[in-house]
């Protein structure tokens, strides 16, 4: 019981408990905090390393995983992770974290007796995990990560996503059908599997849909989210759900959270196209070309705007 409670707080170092309706993350990305929800923020690498240590992942495997994340997703170590949960989630964590950061063991936390009363009679690790999730309001949990670095692969992905149009539907369908799950075994306590598919979210933005499962101590949570590449940086939102009811609504919740990002991206595109009606033709064409290369405009939108200018 003490070990499981310790897992809850490990990794949430440097966290802030905050309340807002709309917040701005790294790279100027804005997201909603839905009504009835609140959020925590913490150092991404500290969170990742501490949680993997709690799941008894070896030091070599942790280092390998972190290096792969930096290499593939352009993370440079300055990133902040954001966790969103139901109201009461942040306060429960906040009290426990403040207690443990003061050098006290989790079992001396003032809420431990209540936790023991609620979950102490559970016989298996799986049943304790279920009780812990209910106690700390952890169903669902939304995790958001924004990379502050970039790399060649992200630049190529940006171009690939921008060049997708209606005529590519067959190729997209073929890719999605052939996409295979990536399975990872980190330790006996923790395994996961992830699959990526091309998707256009709410008919506004192309990206990758993330689908998968995480198994911890015999308990399985579904992973549902998106990965976007705005301006050659990784922007990842992942919802983790445990119950059938929550998992049924997790995609809708994800979309509500990223609505400011989707709307801002769409507004920027409309402004660019409207402004293209004025000014010097050469400058306008150069501006459109720059915006296309940076990822603000898709290939189809760039072609339409260019044709409109030339006509």
C-alpha positions in Angstrom: 0.0 0.0 0.0 2.8 2.4 0.9 4.6 1.5 -2.3 1.5 2.2 -4.4 0.9 5.5 -2.8 4.5 6.4 -3.3 4.1 5.8 -7.1 1.4 8.4 -7.1 3.7 11.2 -6.0 7.0 10.1 -7.6 7.7 12.3 -10.5 5.4 15.2 -9.7 8.4 17.3 -8.7 8.4 21.0 -9.3 4.7 20.9 -9.9 2.3 23.9 -9.7 -1.4 23.6 -8.9 -3.2 26.0 -11.1 -6.8 26.9 -12.2 -7.8 28.6 -15.4 -10.1 28.3 -18.5 -7.5 28.8 -21.2 -3.7 28.5 -20.7 -0.7 29.1 -23.0 1.9 26.4 -23.2 5.4 26.5 -24.8 5.6 27.6 -28.5 2.6 29.8 -27.9 0.1 26.9 -28.0 -3.1 27.6 -26.2 -5.4 24.9 -24.7 -8.7 24.9 -22.7 -9.1 23.6 -19.2 -12.7 22.4 -19.4 -15.3 23.2 -16.7 -15.0 20.8 -13.8 -11.3 20.1 -14.5 -8.0 21.5 -13.2 -4.3 21.0 -14.0 -0.8 20.4 -12.7 2.5 21.3 -14.5 5.9 19.8 -13.9 9.3 19.2 -15.4 8.9 16.6 -18.2 12.1 14.7 -17.8 11.9 14.6 -13.9 8.4 13.3 -14.2 9.3 10.7 -16.8 12.4 9.4 -15.0 10.8 9.3 -11.5 7.7 7.4 -12.7 9.7 4.8 -14.6 11.9 4.3 -11.6 8.7 3.7 -9.6 7.7 1.0 -12.1 11.1 -0.7 -11.5 12.5 0.1 -15.0 16.2 -0.2 -15.1 18.5 2.8 -15.3 19.8 1.8 -18.7 16.2 1.4 -20.1 15.2 4.8 -18.7 18.2 6.5 -20.2 17.6 4.8 -23.5 13.9 5.8 -23.5 14.6 9.4 -22.7 17.3 9.6 -25.4 14.9 8.2 -28.0 12.3 10.7 -27.0 14.8 13.6 -27.4 16.0 12.2 -30.7 12.6 11.4 -32.3 10.4 14.2 -30.8 13.0 17.0 -30.7 12.8 17.5 -26.9 15.7 19.5 -25.5 15.2 19.1 -21.8 13.5 22.4 -21.2 10.0 21.0 -21.6 7.1 21.2 -19.2 4.4 18.5 -19.1 0.8 19.5 -18.2 -1.7 17.0 -16.6 -5.4 17.7 -16.6 -7.8 15.9 -14.3 -11.2 16.3 -12.7 -11.7 18.9 -10.0 -10.2 17.7 -6.7 -7.5 15.9 -8.6 -4.9 18.7 -8.3 -5.7 19.4 -4.6 -5.3 15.8 -3.7 -2.0 15.6 -5.5 -1.0 19.1 -4.2 -1.4 18.2 -0.5 0.4 14.9 -0.9 3.3 16.4 -3.0 3.8 19.3 -0.6 4.0 16.8 2.2 6.6 14.5 0.5 8.7 17.4 -0.8 9.1 18.5 2.8 11.0 15.2 3.3 8.1 13.3 4.9 7.2 9.7 3.9 3.8 9.3 2.1 2.3 7.2 4.9 2.6 10.2 7.3 0.5 12.4 5.0 -2.7 13.5 6.7 -4.9 12.0 4.0 -3.2 8.6 4.3 -5.7 7.3 6.9 -8.6 8.1 4.6 -6.9 6.4 1.7 -6.1 3.4 3.9 -9.8 3.3 5.0 -11.0 3.4 1.4 -8.4 1.1 -0.2 -6.7 -0.8 2.6 -9.0 -3.8 2.4 -8.2 -4.5 -1.2 -6.5 -7.9 -1.7 -4.7 -7.6 -5.0 -2.5 -4.9 -6.6 -5.0 -4.5 -9.4 -7.9 -3.8 -7.0 -5.8 -1.4 -5.0 -4.9 0.4 -8.3 -8.5 0.7 -9.2 -9.3 2.1 -5.7 -6.3 4.5 -5.9 -7.5 5.8 -9.3 -11.0 6.6 -7.8 -9.6 8.1 -4.7 -7.3 10.6 -6.5 -9.8 11.2 -9.4 -7.5 9.9 -12.0 -10.0 8.8 -14.6 -9.4 10.4 -17.0 -6.0 12.0 -17.0 -4.9 14.2 -20.0 -1.2 14.7 -20.6 0.1 17.4 -22.9 3.7 17.8 -24.0 5.2 20.4 -26.3 8.7 20.1 -27.7 11.0 23.2 -27.6 13.5 21.7 -30.0 13.2 20.3 -33.5 15.0 18.0 -35.9 15.2 16.9 -39.5 12.5 14.2 -39.1 10.0 16.8 -37.6 10.7 19.2 -40.5 10.0 16.4 -43.0 6.8 15.4 -41.1 5.7 19.1 -41.2 6.0 19.1 -45.0 4.3 15.8 -45.4 1.3 16.8 -43.3 1.0 20.1 -45.2 1.0 18.4 -48.5 -1.9 16.0 -47.6 -5.0 16.8 -49.7 -8.2 15.1 -50.7 -6.6 13.2 -53.6 -4.3 11.4 -51.1 -7.3 9.6 -49.5 -6.4 6.2 -50.9 -2.7 6.5 -49.7 -3.9 7.7 -46.3 -6.3 4.7 -46.0 -3.5 2.3 -47.1 -1.1 3.7 -44.5 -3.7 3.6 -41.7 -4.6 0.0 -42.5 -1.0 -1.1 -42.6 0.1 0.8 -39.5 1.3 -1.7 -36.9 1.2 -1.4 -33.1 4.5 -0.7 -31.4 4.9 -2.8 -28.3 7.2 -1.9 -25.4 8.1 -3.9 -22.3 9.8 -1.6 -19.8 9.7 -3.9 -16.8 7.6 -6.7 -15.3 5.3 -4.0 -13.8 4.9 -1.8 -16.9 4.2 -2.5 -20.6 2.5 -0.5 -23.3 1.5 -0.6 -27.0 0.9 2.4 -29.3 -0.4 2.8 -32.9 -0.3 6.0 -35.0 -2.7 6.9 -37.9 -3.2 9.9 -40.1 -6.2 11.9 -39.1 -7.8 15.4 -39.8 -9.1 16.6 -36.5 -12.5 18.3 -36.7 -11.8 18.9 -40.4 -9.3 21.6 -39.3 -5.8 20.2 -38.8 -3.9 17.1 -40.1 -1.9 15.1 -37.5 -1.5 11.7 -36.1 -4.1 9.9 -34.0 -2.5 8.0 -31.1 -4.2 4.8 -30.0 -2.8 2.4 -27.4 -2.9 0.7 -24.0 -0.7 0.9 -20.9 -0.6 -1.9 -18.4 0.7 -1.3 -14.9 0.7 -4.0 -12.3 -2.0 -5.9 -14.2 -4.2 -2.9 -14.6 -4.8 -1.6 -18.1 -5.6 2.0 -19.2 -6.5 3.1 -22.7 -4.4 5.8 -24.4 -6.2 8.0 -26.9 -4.8 11.3 -28.3 -3.1 13.3 -31.1 0.3 14.4 -32.3 0.6 17.6 -34.3 3.8 19.3 -35.7 3.2 23.0 -35.6 6.2 25.0 -37.0 8.4 21.9 -36.8 7.7 21.2 -33.1 6.0 18.2 -31.5 2.7 18.9 -29.8 1.2 15.8 -28.2 -2.0 15.4 -26.2 -2.8 12.0 -24.8 -5.9 11.0 -22.8 -5.6 8.0 -20.4 -8.9 6.5 -19.4 -9.8 3.5 -17.3 -13.6 3.0 -17.4 -15.8 2.3 -20.4 -17.8 5.5 -19.8 -14.8 7.7 -19.6 -13.1 6.1 -22.6 -16.3 6.6 -24.7 -16.0 10.4 -24.1 -12.2 10.9 -24.1 -11.8 11.9 -27.7 -14.5 14.6 -27.3 -12.6 15.8 -24.2 -9.3 16.0 -26.1 -11.0 18.0 -28.9 -12.4 20.4 -26.4 -9.0 21.0 -24.8 -7.2 21.7 -28.1 -10.0 23.8 -29.6 -8.0 27.1 -29.1 -5.1 25.6 -30.9 -7.3 24.4 -33.8 -9.2 27.7 -34.0 -6.0 29.8 -33.9 -4.5 27.8 -36.7 -7.6 28.2 -38.8 -7.8 31.9 -38.1 -4.2 32.4 -39.1 -4.9 30.7 -42.4 -8.0 32.8 -43.1 -6.1 36.0 -42.3 -3.3 35.2 -44.6 -5.7 34.4 -47.5 -7.7 37.6 -46.9 -4.7 39.8 -46.7 -3.4 38.4 -49.9 -5.8 40.6 -51.8 -3.8 43.7 -51.0 -0.2 45.0 -51.5 2.6 44.2 -53.9 2.0 41.0 -55.9 5.6 39.8 -55.6 5.7 40.4 -51.8 2.3 38.6 -51.5 3.5 35.6 -53.4 6.7 35.4 -51.4 4.7 35.7 -48.2 2.4 32.9 -49.2 5.4 30.7 -50.1 7.0 31.4 -46.7 3.7 30.5 -44.9 3.4 27.3 -46.9 6.9 26.2 -46.1 6.4 27.0 -42.4 3.3 24.9 -42.2 0.7 27.5 -41.7 -0.9 26.8 -45.1 -1.6 23.4 -46.5 -0.6 22.7 -50.2 -4.3 23.0 -51.2 -4.7 26.3 -49.4 -1.5 27.6 -50.8 -2.5 26.7 -54.4 -5.9 28.3 -54.0 -4.5 31.5 -52.5 -1.8 31.7 -55.2 -4.3 31.2 -58.0 -6.5 33.9 -56.5 -3.6 36.4 -56.5 -2.6 35.7 -60.1 -6.1 36.0 -61.3 
